[in-house]
Amino acid sequence: MPKRRLPVHSPLLHHRGVALLVLAALATSACSADRSRFPSLARRPAERAYGSAQPVAAAVPDATQPLPADASVVARVAALREQARKADARFESRRPGAERAVAAARGAGVGSEAWSVAQIAIADLDSARSEGMVAMADLDRMLVVATQAAVDGPHADLDAIAPAHAEVDALMRQELATLDALKRRVAG
């Protein structure tokens, strides 16, 4: 069966157009209705007279009192500081032996027995220092995190970490200077 095509001026198309026009007119007329017949949403006198609700003020922390450092941070800093101090004590206890070995190796040739003993003593000192460097690395990481947090927030953790970081850093620098001096003496 062939398809029937409606002519362009079909009465059916005309009725659809009129129906759409009527619907559009009704829809826009609803938007312009008289709003004076609806009640106001403003407070009524009775609501003012009997209303007892009071706004509750939010609790605001006292800005003059600094927040304490996190207890876990303080405990971790104390443990790292103690670890570095113990490593420094081991370093210092081994230093006199290393200095004697280096003094004995003065003038000895590379690969000689005295030179080898001095190198082992320096490596032993370096090993004792490495335990302190582990603590230093953890304190470095904690210092970075606390510094970033203190930009917009409390700085109590930073205040707890910074002195320990400075102390351990000074120990590690002193140990490094000792090692470098001993290495120069063996090489010279």
Beta strands, then each sheet from edge to edge (+ up, - down):
end
